Amino acid sequence: MNLRYIALGLDYDYYSKMNNELRYEFQLHTRYISNYLSKEIRKHKFQTDGTFNMLSISLLPDKIKDTKIVALDVLETYLLFDKSKYEKIKGSDKCDYYLELFEEGFKKANKFKSVPVDVLLSLLKEFKKGGCRNEWLHKKKNFKNHNLQIILSCEFTTNYFQLIITINQISSKKEIVREIIMKTEPDEILFEKMFKDILIENDEIIVTDSSDGPRVIINIEDLYSNQFKYQILGDKEIKEILSYKL
């Protein structure tokens, strides 16, 4: 069993009863770091002792619990939550307090079970060195018959996730369009199945979802007009999720 998931959050059992709104808010503001660390640690293929594939750091206001295995395969360690420190940085591009919690949690968890502390700490340093950004290229495709290069890139921040489409003309290497076509709250549960591939059919650019169905449609003729237009397909709930406003 490999270590695949890293998480940081307010203790669910306590805060879901005492202040669930704060618990959910904190989760949203820190998911971009947990997501980054989870993706990066998988590349190292660290094999655990077989009792866990997730390392969870759970925060409490007081009375810290002992580190333990919970929910069959989660190594959960507990730290104190300093609400004043959180309030000072929440929603900003500052992440020092969050990184402090991850570092302390990794070291504490390692006292109970063997975890790759050195690797995890180096990932924290790289994240901070990169400006605390979780950004990646999702897809890049050339459509020579249409003289178009289409790129989907992702930005996952403390306040939102957004999917950006960049459309270039191959022959001239000129950028035609660079626009946000999806924006959600900062939680991969909301966006991870909303986009997958890029197709061109009947003079329309189609961004498909995880089921290979159309999710966003762009008319190629509109690329050369003064206004960029696109259509999100789905019910009202889907459209609201993908059109998040801060």
Beta strands, then each sheet from edge to edge (+ up, - down):
strand 1: 5-10
strand 2: 54-60
strand 3: 68-70
strand 4: 74-80
strand 5: 134-143
strand 6: 148-156
strand 7: 161-169
strand 8: 174-184
strand 9: 198-201
strand 10: 204-208
strand 11: 214-219
strand 12: 231-232
sheet 1: 1+ 2+ 4+ 3-
sheet 2: 5+ 6- 7+ 8-
sheet 3: 9+ 10- 11+ 12-
end
